[in-house]
Amino acid sequence: MKFLTVLLASSLLAFLPVSANAASAQEIDAKVNQTLKEFYHHSPAGKELARKAVGVLIFPDVIKAGMGIGGEYGEGALRLGGKTAAYYNVASASIGFQLGAQIKSEVLLFMSQEALDKFRNSDGWEAGVDGSVALATVGAGGQIDSNTVQQPIIGFIFSNKGLMYNLSIEGSKITRIDR
């Protein structure tokens, strides 16, 4: 299974620009800052939740590409108290009917210290296995479902056009990287 994951990830890397694989800490931080501005613009309710979160994990550019075999990859930063504490990547692979590419941003809000500690102490954290992520949807008036707000980890997925729906980060592997 591990060989298949490596094979799928390798085929995904063929679709990505070289610069996407080697972003410096400064480049990641600049993209994270811009992504947070966009996130707060698209979701004032998300901004309020982010202020209450004990940690915020931001992936500015998660590139998803596929042609039968697909995958996604992105690099980002964990912010604690508004400052970068560590850098991470997110990756996943899939098999099935798919053709094309898209870029999205992901923001994960850790609402409890316990959820954040479990994430930080893991050696590769998988969404849906190591922790459940409640994806937020914004209803009328910009409000987030009250059940979602009470979850330990809340996720937002968006593009430059706004929040995206019917997407998932289940099965995505998040690993700490050195920058």
Rosetta constraint file for C-alpha pairs under 8 A:
AtomPair CA 1 CA 5 HARMONIC 6.35 0.50
AtomPair CA 2 CA 6 HARMONIC 6.25 0.50
AtomPair CA 3 CA 7 HARMONIC 6.06 0.50
AtomPair CA 4 CA 8 HARMONIC 6.07 0.50
AtomPair CA 5 CA 9 HARMONIC 6.04 0.50
AtomPair CA 5 CA 93 HARMONIC 6.68 0.50
AtomPair CA 6 CA 10 HARMONIC 5.97 0.50
AtomPair CA 7 CA 11 HARMONIC 6.28 0.50
AtomPair CA 8 CA 12 HARMONIC 6.30 0.50
AtomPair CA 8 CA 69 HARMONIC 6.83 0.50
AtomPair CA 8 CA 70 HARMONIC 6.91 0.50
AtomPair CA 8 CA 71 HARMONIC 6.83 0.50
AtomPair CA 8 CA 93 HARMONIC 5.95 0.50
AtomPair CA 8 CA 94 HARMONIC 7.71 0.50
AtomPair CA 9 CA 13 HARMONIC 6.31 0.50
AtomPair CA 9 CA 71 HARMONIC 6.39 0.50
AtomPair CA 9 CA 72 HARMONIC 7.92 0.50
AtomPair CA 9 CA 91 HARMONIC 7.71 0.50
AtomPair CA 9 CA 92 HARMONIC 7.46 0.50
AtomPair CA 9 CA 93 HARMONIC 6.45 0.50
AtomPair CA 10 CA 14 HARMONIC 6.80 0.50
AtomPair CA 11 CA 15 HARMONIC 7.41 0.50
AtomPair CA 11 CA 69 HARMONIC 7.94 0.50
AtomPair CA 11 CA 70 HARMONIC 7.78 0.50
AtomPair CA 12 CA 16 HARMONIC 6.95 0.50
AtomPair CA 12 CA 65 HARMONIC 6.62 0.50
AtomPair CA 12 CA 66 HARMONIC 7.22 0.50
AtomPair CA 12 CA 70 HARMONIC 6.30 0.50
AtomPair CA 12 CA 71 HARMONIC 5.57 0.50
AtomPair CA 12 CA 72 HARMONIC 6.95 0.50
AtomPair CA 13 CA 17 HARMONIC 8.00 0.50
AtomPair CA 15 CA 65 HARMONIC 6.84 0.50
AtomPair CA 16 CA 20 HARMONIC 6.60 0.50
AtomPair CA 16 CA 21 HARMONIC 7.87 0.50
AtomPair CA 16 CA 63 HARMONIC 7.66 0.50
AtomPair CA 17 CA 21 HARMONIC 7.52 0.50
AtomPair CA 18 CA 22 HARMONIC 7.26 0.50
AtomPair CA 19 CA 23 HARMONIC 6.39 0.50
AtomPair CA 20 CA 74 HARMONIC 7.73 0.50
AtomPair CA 23 CA 27 HARMONIC 5.83 0.50
AtomPair CA 23 CA 28 HARMONIC 6.25 0.50
AtomPair CA 23 CA 75 HARMONIC 7.86 0.50
AtomPair CA 24 CA 28 HARMONIC 6.23 0.50
AtomPair CA 24 CA 179 HARMONIC 6.11 0.50
AtomPair CA 25 CA 29 HARMONIC 6.07 0.50
AtomPair CA 25 CA 87 HARMONIC 7.83 0.50
AtomPair CA 25 CA 179 HARMONIC 5.21 0.50
AtomPair CA 26 CA 30 HARMONIC 6.13 0.50
AtomPair CA 27 CA 31 HARMONIC 6.27 0.50
AtomPair CA 28 CA 32 HARMONIC 6.01 0.50
AtomPair CA 28 CA 75 HARMONIC 7.22 0.50
AtomPair CA 28 CA 76 HARMONIC 6.07 0.50
AtomPair CA 28 CA 77 HARMONIC 7.10 0.50
AtomPair CA 29 CA 33 HARMONIC 6.14 0.50
AtomPair CA 29 CA 76 HARMONIC 7.85 0.50
AtomPair CA 29 CA 77 HARMONIC 7.12 0.50
AtomPair CA 29 CA 84 HARMONIC 7.65 0.50
AtomPair CA 30 CA 34 HARMONIC 6.40 0.50
AtomPair CA 31 CA 35 HARMONIC 6.03 0.50
AtomPair CA 31 CA 60 HARMONIC 5.94 0.50
AtomPair CA 32 CA 36 HARMONIC 6.13 0.50
AtomPair CA 32 CA 58 HARMONIC 6.20 0.50
AtomPair CA 32 CA 59 HARMONIC 7.00 0.50
AtomPair CA 32 CA 60 HARMONIC 5.69 0.50
AtomPair CA 32 CA 76 HARMONIC 6.84 0.50
AtomPair CA 32 CA 77 HARMONIC 7.02 0.50
AtomPair CA 33 CA 37 HARMONIC 6.45 0.50
AtomPair CA 34 CA 38 HARMONIC 6.38 0.50
AtomPair CA 35 CA 39 HARMONIC 6.01 0.50
AtomPair CA 35 CA 58 HARMONIC 7.69 0.50
AtomPair CA 35 CA 60 HARMONIC 5.58 0.50
AtomPair CA 35 CA 105 HARMONIC 7.35 0.50
AtomPair CA 36 CA 40 HARMONIC 6.06 0.50
AtomPair CA 36 CA 58 HARMONIC 7.76 0.50
AtomPair CA 37 CA 41 HARMONIC 6.20 0.50
AtomPair CA 38 CA 42 HARMONIC 6.16 0.50
AtomPair CA 38 CA 160 HARMONIC 7.64 0.50
AtomPair CA 39 CA 43 HARMONIC 5.95 0.50
AtomPair CA 39 CA 46 HARMONIC 7.46 0.50
AtomPair CA 39 CA 47 HARMONIC 7.41 0.50
AtomPair CA 39 CA 158 HARMONIC 7.74 0.50
AtomPair CA 40 CA 44 HARMONIC 5.44 0.50
AtomPair CA 40 CA 46 HARMONIC 6.57 0.50
AtomPair CA 40 CA 47 HARMONIC 5.00 0.50
AtomPair CA 42 CA 162 HARMONIC 5.72 0.50
AtomPair CA 42 CA 163 HARMONIC 6.87 0.50
AtomPair CA 43 CA 47 HARMONIC 6.37 0.50
AtomPair CA 43 CA 138 HARMONIC 7.93 0.50
AtomPair CA 43 CA 142 HARMONIC 7.02 0.50
AtomPair CA 43 CA 163 HARMONIC 7.91 0.50
AtomPair CA 44 CA 48 HARMONIC 6.43 0.50
AtomPair CA 44 CA 142 HARMONIC 7.37 0.50
AtomPair CA 45 CA 49 HARMONIC 6.36 0.50
AtomPair CA 45 CA 142 HARMONIC 6.60 0.50
AtomPair CA 45 CA 143 HARMONIC 6.21 0.50
AtomPair CA 45 CA 144 HARMONIC 6.70 0.50
AtomPair CA 46 CA 50 HARMONIC 6.05 0.50
AtomPair CA 46 CA 144 HARMONIC 7.92 0.50
AtomPair CA 47 CA 51 HARMONIC 6.42 0.50
AtomPair CA 48 CA 52 HARMONIC 6.77 0.50
AtomPair CA 49 CA 53 HARMONIC 6.24 0.50
AtomPair CA 49 CA 109 HARMONIC 7.73 0.50
AtomPair CA 49 CA 149 HARMONIC 7.86 0.50
AtomPair CA 50 CA 56 HARMONIC 6.90 0.50
AtomPair CA 50 CA 109 HARMONIC 6.34 0.50
AtomPair CA 52 CA 111 HARMONIC 7.01 0.50
AtomPair CA 53 CA 109 HARMONIC 5.83 0.50
AtomPair CA 53 CA 110 HARMONIC 5.51 0.50
AtomPair CA 53 CA 111 HARMONIC 4.53 0.50
AtomPair CA 53 CA 112 HARMONIC 7.24 0.50
AtomPair CA 54 CA 80 HARMONIC 6.62 0.50
AtomPair CA 54 CA 81 HARMONIC 7.45 0.50
AtomPair CA 54 CA 109 HARMONIC 7.74 0.50
AtomPair CA 54 CA 110 HARMONIC 5.80 0.50
AtomPair CA 54 CA 111 HARMONIC 5.71 0.50
AtomPair CA 54 CA 112 HARMONIC 6.35 0.50
AtomPair CA 54 CA 113 HARMONIC 6.29 0.50
AtomPair CA 54 CA 116 HARMONIC 7.38 0.50
AtomPair CA 55 CA 78 HARMONIC 6.82 0.50
AtomPair CA 55 CA 79 HARMONIC 5.77 0.50
AtomPair CA 55 CA 80 HARMONIC 4.94 0.50
AtomPair CA 55 CA 81 HARMONIC 7.31 0.50
AtomPair CA 55 CA 109 HARMONIC 6.11 0.50
AtomPair CA 55 CA 110 HARMONIC 5.07 0.50
AtomPair CA 55 CA 111 HARMONIC 7.21 0.50
AtomPair CA 55 CA 116 HARMONIC 6.70 0.50
AtomPair CA 56 CA 78 HARMONIC 5.67 0.50
AtomPair CA 56 CA 79 HARMONIC 5.13 0.50
AtomPair CA 56 CA 80 HARMONIC 6.69 0.50
AtomPair CA 56 CA 107 HARMONIC 6.96 0.50
AtomPair CA 56 CA 108 HARMONIC 5.77 0.50
AtomPair CA 56 CA 109 HARMONIC 4.74 0.50
AtomPair CA 56 CA 110 HARMONIC 6.14 0.50
AtomPair CA 57 CA 76 HARMONIC 7.15 0.50
AtomPair CA 57 CA 77 HARMONIC 5.75 0.50
AtomPair CA 57 CA 78 HARMONIC 4.27 0.50
AtomPair CA 57 CA 79 HARMONIC 6.19 0.50
AtomPair CA 57 CA 107 HARMONIC 5.70 0.50
AtomPair CA 57 CA 108 HARMONIC 5.02 0.50
AtomPair CA 57 CA 109 HARMONIC 6.51 0.50
AtomPair CA 57 CA 110 HARMONIC 7.98 0.50
AtomPair CA 58 CA 76 HARMONIC 5.37 0.50
AtomPair CA 58 CA 77 HARMONIC 5.53 0.50
AtomPair CA 58 CA 78 HARMONIC 6.41 0.50
AtomPair CA 58 CA 79 HARMONIC 7.87 0.50
AtomPair CA 58 CA 105 HARMONIC 7.67 0.50
AtomPair CA 58 CA 106 HARMONIC 5.95 0.50
AtomPair CA 58 CA 107 HARMONIC 4.59 0.50
AtomPair CA 58 CA 108 HARMONIC 6.50 0.50
AtomPair CA 59 CA 74 HARMONIC 6.27 0.50
AtomPair CA 59 CA 75 HARMONIC 5.72 0.50
AtomPair CA 59 CA 76 HARMONIC 4.21 0.50
AtomPair CA 59 CA 77 HARMONIC 6.80 0.50
AtomPair CA 59 CA 89 HARMONIC 7.88 0.50
AtomPair CA 59 CA 90 HARMONIC 7.86 0.50
AtomPair CA 59 CA 105 HARMONIC 5.66 0.50
AtomPair CA 59 CA 106 HARMONIC 5.09 0.50
AtomPair CA 59 CA 107 HARMONIC 6.34 0.50
AtomPair CA 60 CA 74 HARMONIC 7.49 0.50
AtomPair CA 60 CA 75 HARMONIC 7.35 0.50
AtomPair CA 60 CA 76 HARMONIC 6.37 0.50
AtomPair CA 60 CA 104 HARMONIC 7.35 0.50
AtomPair CA 60 CA 105 HARMONIC 4.71 0.50
AtomPair CA 60 CA 106 HARMONIC 6.56 0.50
AtomPair CA 61 CA 74 HARMONIC 5.66 0.50
AtomPair CA 61 CA 75 HARMONIC 7.17 0.50
AtomPair CA 61 CA 103 HARMONIC 5.99 0.50
AtomPair CA 61 CA 104 HARMONIC 5.75 0.50
AtomPair CA 61 CA 105 HARMONIC 5.29 0.50
AtomPair CA 61 CA 106 HARMONIC 7.93 0.50
AtomPair CA 62 CA 72 HARMONIC 6.44 0.50
AtomPair CA 62 CA 73 HARMONIC 5.39 0.50
AtomPair CA 62 CA 74 HARMONIC 4.21 0.50
AtomPair CA 62 CA 75 HARMONIC 7.33 0.50
AtomPair CA 62 CA 90 HARMONIC 7.74 0.50
AtomPair CA 62 CA 103 HARMONIC 5.54 0.50
AtomPair CA 62 CA 104 HARMONIC 5.25 0.50
AtomPair CA 62 CA 105 HARMONIC 5.83 0.50
AtomPair CA 62 CA 106 HARMONIC 7.36 0.50
AtomPair CA 63 CA 72 HARMONIC 5.29 0.50
AtomPair CA 63 CA 73 HARMONIC 5.48 0.50
AtomPair CA 63 CA 74 HARMONIC 6.25 0.50
AtomPair CA 63 CA 101 HARMONIC 7.13 0.50
AtomPair CA 63 CA 102 HARMONIC 5.90 0.50
AtomPair CA 63 CA 103 HARMONIC 4.57 0.50
AtomPair CA 63 CA 104 HARMONIC 6.64 0.50
AtomPair CA 64 CA 70 HARMONIC 7.33 0.50
AtomPair CA 64 CA 71 HARMONIC 5.71 0.50
AtomPair CA 64 CA 72 HARMONIC 4.08 0.50
AtomPair CA 64 CA 73 HARMONIC 6.71 0.50
AtomPair CA 64 CA 101 HARMONIC 5.39 0.50
AtomPair CA 64 CA 102 HARMONIC 5.30 0.50
AtomPair CA 64 CA 103 HARMONIC 6.24 0.50
AtomPair CA 65 CA 70 HARMONIC 5.53 0.50
AtomPair CA 65 CA 71 HARMONIC 5.82 0.50
AtomPair CA 65 CA 72 HARMONIC 6.33 0.50
AtomPair CA 65 CA 99 HARMONIC 7.30 0.50
AtomPair CA 65 CA 100 HARMONIC 5.67 0.50
AtomPair CA 65 CA 101 HARMONIC 4.10 0.50
AtomPair CA 65 CA 102 HARMONIC 6.56 0.50
AtomPair CA 66 CA 70 HARMONIC 3.67 0.50
AtomPair CA 66 CA 71 HARMONIC 6.31 0.50
AtomPair CA 66 CA 98 HARMONIC 5.62 0.50
AtomPair CA 66 CA 99 HARMONIC 5.17 0.50
AtomPair CA 66 CA 100 HARMONIC 5.69 0.50
AtomPair CA 66 CA 101 HARMONIC 6.51 0.50
AtomPair CA 67 CA 97 HARMONIC 7.56 0.50
AtomPair CA 67 CA 98 HARMONIC 5.50 0.50
AtomPair CA 67 CA 99 HARMONIC 4.52 0.50
AtomPair CA 67 CA 100 HARMONIC 6.70 0.50
AtomPair CA 68 CA 95 HARMONIC 6.08 0.50
AtomPair CA 68 CA 96 HARMONIC 5.41 0.50
AtomPair CA 68 CA 97 HARMONIC 5.32 0.50
AtomPair CA 68 CA 98 HARMONIC 5.31 0.50
AtomPair CA 68 CA 99 HARMONIC 6.66 0.50
AtomPair CA 69 CA 93 HARMONIC 7.63 0.50
AtomPair CA 69 CA 94 HARMONIC 6.01 0.50
AtomPair CA 69 CA 95 HARMONIC 4.71 0.50
AtomPair CA 69 CA 96 HARMONIC 6.49 0.50
AtomPair CA 69 CA 97 HARMONIC 8.00 0.50
AtomPair CA 69 CA 98 HARMONIC 7.36 0.50
AtomPair CA 70 CA 93 HARMONIC 5.70 0.50
AtomPair CA 70 CA 94 HARMONIC 5.13 0.50
AtomPair CA 70 CA 95 HARMONIC 6.20 0.50
AtomPair CA 70 CA 98 HARMONIC 7.12 0.50
AtomPair CA 71 CA 91 HARMONIC 7.15 0.50
AtomPair CA 71 CA 92 HARMONIC 5.31 0.50
AtomPair CA 71 CA 93 HARMONIC 3.98 0.50
AtomPair CA 71 CA 94 HARMONIC 5.74 0.50
AtomPair CA 72 CA 90 HARMONIC 7.70 0.50
AtomPair CA 72 CA 91 HARMONIC 5.38 0.50
AtomPair CA 72 CA 92 HARMONIC 5.37 0.50
AtomPair CA 72 CA 93 HARMONIC 6.53 0.50
AtomPair CA 73 CA 89 HARMONIC 7.08 0.50
AtomPair CA 73 CA 90 HARMONIC 5.53 0.50
AtomPair CA 73 CA 91 HARMONIC 4.50 0.50
AtomPair CA 73 CA 92 HARMONIC 6.89 0.50
AtomPair CA 74 CA 89 HARMONIC 5.53 0.50
AtomPair CA 74 CA 90 HARMONIC 5.34 0.50
AtomPair CA 74 CA 91 HARMONIC 6.79 0.50
AtomPair CA 75 CA 87 HARMONIC 7.37 0.50
AtomPair CA 75 CA 88 HARMONIC 5.77 0.50
AtomPair CA 75 CA 89 HARMONIC 4.24 0.50
AtomPair CA 75 CA 90 HARMONIC 6.38 0.50
AtomPair CA 76 CA 87 HARMONIC 5.77 0.50
AtomPair CA 76 CA 88 HARMONIC 5.39 0.50
AtomPair CA 76 CA 89 HARMONIC 6.13 0.50
AtomPair CA 77 CA 84 HARMONIC 6.22 0.50
AtomPair CA 77 CA 85 HARMONIC 7.39 0.50
AtomPair CA 77 CA 86 HARMONIC 5.82 0.50
AtomPair CA 77 CA 87 HARMONIC 4.37 0.50
AtomPair CA 77 CA 88 HARMONIC 5.85 0.50
AtomPair CA 78 CA 84 HARMONIC 5.70 0.50
AtomPair CA 78 CA 85 HARMONIC 5.68 0.50
AtomPair CA 78 CA 86 HARMONIC 5.41 0.50
AtomPair CA 78 CA 87 HARMONIC 6.18 0.50
AtomPair CA 78 CA 88 HARMONIC 7.39 0.50
AtomPair CA 79 CA 83 HARMONIC 5.08 0.50
AtomPair CA 79 CA 84 HARMONIC 4.43 0.50
AtomPair CA 79 CA 85 HARMONIC 5.64 0.50
AtomPair CA 79 CA 86 HARMONIC 7.53 0.50
AtomPair CA 80 CA 84 HARMONIC 6.39 0.50
AtomPair CA 80 CA 85 HARMONIC 6.14 0.50
AtomPair CA 86 CA 176 HARMONIC 7.19 0.50
AtomPair CA 86 CA 177 HARMONIC 7.78 0.50
AtomPair CA 86 CA 178 HARMONIC 7.99 0.50
AtomPair CA 87 CA 176 HARMONIC 5.83 0.50
AtomPair CA 87 CA 177 HARMONIC 5.49 0.50
AtomPair CA 87 CA 178 HARMONIC 6.61 0.50
AtomPair CA 87 CA 179 HARMONIC 6.75 0.50
AtomPair CA 88 CA 174 HARMONIC 6.49 0.50
AtomPair CA 88 CA 175 HARMONIC 5.37 0.50
AtomPair CA 88 CA 176 HARMONIC 4.22 0.50
AtomPair CA 88 CA 177 HARMONIC 5.09 0.50
AtomPair CA 89 CA 174 HARMONIC 5.57 0.50
AtomPair CA 89 CA 175 HARMONIC 5.45 0.50
AtomPair CA 89 CA 176 HARMONIC 6.48 0.50
AtomPair CA 89 CA 177 HARMONIC 6.69 0.50
AtomPair CA 90 CA 172 HARMONIC 6.33 0.50
AtomPair CA 90 CA 173 HARMONIC 5.55 0.50
AtomPair CA 90 CA 174 HARMONIC 4.45 0.50
AtomPair CA 90 CA 175 HARMONIC 6.60 0.50
AtomPair CA 91 CA 172 HARMONIC 5.60 0.50
AtomPair CA 91 CA 173 HARMONIC 5.36 0.50
AtomPair CA 91 CA 174 HARMONIC 6.65 0.50
AtomPair CA 92 CA 171 HARMONIC 6.64 0.50
AtomPair CA 92 CA 172 HARMONIC 4.82 0.50
AtomPair CA 92 CA 173 HARMONIC 6.20 0.50
AtomPair CA 103 CA 159 HARMONIC 7.12 0.50
AtomPair CA 104 CA 157 HARMONIC 6.78 0.50
AtomPair CA 104 CA 158 HARMONIC 5.75 0.50
AtomPair CA 104 CA 159 HARMONIC 4.92 0.50
AtomPair CA 105 CA 157 HARMONIC 5.70 0.50
AtomPair CA 105 CA 158 HARMONIC 5.35 0.50
AtomPair CA 105 CA 159 HARMONIC 6.00 0.50
AtomPair CA 106 CA 155 HARMONIC 7.08 0.50
AtomPair CA 106 CA 156 HARMONIC 5.71 0.50
AtomPair CA 106 CA 157 HARMONIC 4.64 0.50
AtomPair CA 106 CA 158 HARMONIC 6.62 0.50
AtomPair CA 107 CA 155 HARMONIC 5.70 0.50
AtomPair CA 107 CA 156 HARMONIC 5.16 0.50
AtomPair CA 107 CA 157 HARMONIC 6.58 0.50
AtomPair CA 108 CA 133 HARMONIC 7.97 0.50
AtomPair CA 108 CA 153 HARMONIC 6.66 0.50
AtomPair CA 108 CA 154 HARMONIC 5.68 0.50
AtomPair CA 108 CA 155 HARMONIC 4.42 0.50
AtomPair CA 108 CA 156 HARMONIC 6.45 0.50
AtomPair CA 109 CA 153 HARMONIC 5.55 0.50
AtomPair CA 109 CA 154 HARMONIC 5.09 0.50
AtomPair CA 109 CA 155 HARMONIC 6.26 0.50
AtomPair CA 110 CA 115 HARMONIC 6.36 0.50
AtomPair CA 110 CA 116 HARMONIC 5.67 0.50
AtomPair CA 110 CA 152 HARMONIC 6.03 0.50
AtomPair CA 110 CA 153 HARMONIC 4.74 0.50
AtomPair CA 110 CA 154 HARMONIC 6.74 0.50
AtomPair CA 111 CA 115 HARMONIC 7.42 0.50
AtomPair CA 111 CA 116 HARMONIC 7.82 0.50
AtomPair CA 111 CA 151 HARMONIC 7.27 0.50
AtomPair CA 111 CA 152 HARMONIC 4.90 0.50
AtomPair CA 111 CA 153 HARMONIC 5.83 0.50
AtomPair CA 111 CA 154 HARMONIC 7.50 0.50
AtomPair CA 112 CA 116 HARMONIC 6.42 0.50
AtomPair CA 112 CA 152 HARMONIC 5.42 0.50
AtomPair CA 112 CA 153 HARMONIC 7.67 0.50
AtomPair CA 113 CA 117 HARMONIC 5.98 0.50
AtomPair CA 114 CA 118 HARMONIC 6.19 0.50
AtomPair CA 115 CA 119 HARMONIC 6.26 0.50
AtomPair CA 115 CA 131 HARMONIC 7.56 0.50
AtomPair CA 115 CA 152 HARMONIC 6.18 0.50
AtomPair CA 115 CA 153 HARMONIC 7.05 0.50
AtomPair CA 116 CA 120 HARMONIC 6.12 0.50
AtomPair CA 117 CA 121 HARMONIC 5.94 0.50
AtomPair CA 118 CA 122 HARMONIC 6.24 0.50
AtomPair CA 119 CA 125 HARMONIC 6.30 0.50
AtomPair CA 119 CA 130 HARMONIC 7.83 0.50
AtomPair CA 119 CA 131 HARMONIC 7.87 0.50
AtomPair CA 123 CA 175 HARMONIC 6.93 0.50
AtomPair CA 123 CA 176 HARMONIC 7.82 0.50
AtomPair CA 124 CA 173 HARMONIC 6.44 0.50
AtomPair CA 124 CA 174 HARMONIC 5.59 0.50
AtomPair CA 124 CA 175 HARMONIC 4.50 0.50
AtomPair CA 124 CA 176 HARMONIC 7.11 0.50
AtomPair CA 125 CA 129 HARMONIC 7.95 0.50
AtomPair CA 125 CA 130 HARMONIC 5.90 0.50
AtomPair CA 125 CA 131 HARMONIC 7.87 0.50
AtomPair CA 125 CA 173 HARMONIC 5.65 0.50
AtomPair CA 125 CA 174 HARMONIC 5.08 0.50
AtomPair CA 125 CA 175 HARMONIC 6.39 0.50
AtomPair CA 126 CA 130 HARMONIC 5.37 0.50
AtomPair CA 126 CA 131 HARMONIC 7.09 0.50
AtomPair CA 126 CA 170 HARMONIC 7.60 0.50
AtomPair CA 126 CA 171 HARMONIC 5.90 0.50
AtomPair CA 126 CA 172 HARMONIC 5.61 0.50
AtomPair CA 126 CA 173 HARMONIC 4.40 0.50
AtomPair CA 126 CA 174 HARMONIC 6.12 0.50
AtomPair CA 127 CA 131 HARMONIC 5.56 0.50
AtomPair CA 127 CA 132 HARMONIC 6.05 0.50
AtomPair CA 127 CA 133 HARMONIC 6.61 0.50
AtomPair CA 127 CA 169 HARMONIC 6.43 0.50
AtomPair CA 127 CA 170 HARMONIC 4.91 0.50
AtomPair CA 127 CA 171 HARMONIC 5.36 0.50
AtomPair CA 127 CA 172 HARMONIC 5.55 0.50
AtomPair CA 127 CA 173 HARMONIC 6.59 0.50
AtomPair CA 127 CA 174 HARMONIC 7.85 0.50
AtomPair CA 128 CA 132 HARMONIC 4.66 0.50
AtomPair CA 128 CA 133 HARMONIC 6.75 0.50
AtomPair CA 128 CA 170 HARMONIC 5.06 0.50
AtomPair CA 128 CA 171 HARMONIC 6.17 0.50
AtomPair CA 129 CA 171 HARMONIC 7.46 0.50
AtomPair CA 131 CA 153 HARMONIC 7.83 0.50
AtomPair CA 132 CA 153 HARMONIC 6.88 0.50
AtomPair CA 133 CA 151 HARMONIC 7.93 0.50
AtomPair CA 133 CA 152 HARMONIC 7.86 0.50
AtomPair CA 133 CA 153 HARMONIC 5.11 0.50
AtomPair CA 133 CA 154 HARMONIC 5.54 0.50
AtomPair CA 133 CA 155 HARMONIC 6.00 0.50
AtomPair CA 133 CA 169 HARMONIC 7.86 0.50
AtomPair CA 133 CA 170 HARMONIC 7.77 0.50
AtomPair CA 134 CA 148 HARMONIC 6.03 0.50
AtomPair CA 134 CA 151 HARMONIC 6.57 0.50
AtomPair CA 134 CA 153 HARMONIC 6.25 0.50
AtomPair CA 134 CA 154 HARMONIC 4.84 0.50
AtomPair CA 134 CA 155 HARMONIC 5.89 0.50
AtomPair CA 135 CA 148 HARMONIC 7.46 0.50
AtomPair CA 135 CA 154 HARMONIC 5.80 0.50
AtomPair CA 135 CA 155 HARMONIC 4.57 0.50
AtomPair CA 135 CA 156 HARMONIC 5.87 0.50
AtomPair CA 135 CA 157 HARMONIC 7.84 0.50
AtomPair CA 135 CA 168 HARMONIC 7.50 0.50
AtomPair CA 136 CA 144 HARMONIC 6.47 0.50
AtomPair CA 136 CA 145 HARMONIC 7.27 0.50
AtomPair CA 136 CA 148 HARMONIC 6.37 0.50
AtomPair CA 136 CA 154 HARMONIC 6.49 0.50
AtomPair CA 136 CA 155 HARMONIC 5.98 0.50
AtomPair CA 136 CA 156 HARMONIC 5.74 0.50
AtomPair CA 137 CA 144 HARMONIC 6.02 0.50
AtomPair CA 137 CA 145 HARMONIC 6.90 0.50
AtomPair CA 137 CA 156 HARMONIC 7.96 0.50
AtomPair CA 137 CA 163 HARMONIC 7.96 0.50
AtomPair CA 137 CA 165 HARMONIC 7.02 0.50
AtomPair CA 138 CA 142 HARMONIC 5.43 0.50
AtomPair CA 138 CA 143 HARMONIC 5.46 0.50
AtomPair CA 138 CA 144 HARMONIC 4.75 0.50
AtomPair CA 138 CA 145 HARMONIC 7.02 0.50
AtomPair CA 139 CA 143 HARMONIC 5.35 0.50
AtomPair CA 139 CA 144 HARMONIC 6.16 0.50
AtomPair CA 139 CA 145 HARMONIC 7.22 0.50
AtomPair CA 144 CA 148 HARMONIC 7.09 0.50
AtomPair CA 144 CA 149 HARMONIC 6.90 0.50
AtomPair CA 145 CA 149 HARMONIC 6.53 0.50
AtomPair CA 146 CA 150 HARMONIC 6.81 0.50
AtomPair CA 147 CA 151 HARMONIC 7.14 0.50
AtomPair CA 148 CA 154 HARMONIC 7.01 0.50
AtomPair CA 149 CA 154 HARMONIC 7.32 0.50
AtomPair CA 156 CA 163 HARMONIC 7.23 0.50
AtomPair CA 157 CA 163 HARMONIC 5.96 0.50
AtomPair CA 157 CA 164 HARMONIC 5.61 0.50
AtomPair CA 157 CA 165 HARMONIC 7.59 0.50
AtomPair CA 157 CA 167 HARMONIC 7.52 0.50
AtomPair CA 158 CA 162 HARMONIC 5.37 0.50
AtomPair CA 158 CA 163 HARMONIC 4.07 0.50
AtomPair CA 158 CA 164 HARMONIC 4.82 0.50
AtomPair CA 159 CA 163 HARMONIC 6.45 0.50
AtomPair CA 159 CA 164 HARMONIC 6.83 0.50
